Amino acid sequence: MLTAQYGPARPDTLANSWYWLGQHSYIMLEKVDKKKGFLFIASLGMLNEQVHETAVRARARRLLGWHPDSLGLPRQYPNR
């Protein structure tokens, strides 16, 4: 359904994950196994929580002029 609406997904740098990038938001599909997966829908601002560079961050920066404010900094909300 997402491919029909937004075109083919692009593979992310994380294994078993793909994304669709919009002007202000993105959708990411992460497959956990053959039957389970996670679908994330978030604003580009949420990419600031990703400290590691990923394909969706790089593409947002390149195509949309988006600039992350946390590149290389610790996560704002660390996992405990």
C-alpha angles and dihedrals in degrees: 000000000000091000091052091050102038106016128250119338119245120229115248124218089254114087116260096008133116134179146200115211123209132180094268106007144029139212120216128191117200118186114212096181139331094295105026133063142149127237117203123192115184146145120263086252088069089064086074087075089064106085093180118075112252133182093254091053092048092048093047089052094046100043104028102030090240114164119201115220096204104052105150095356126117117270115273091225106030119204111251 
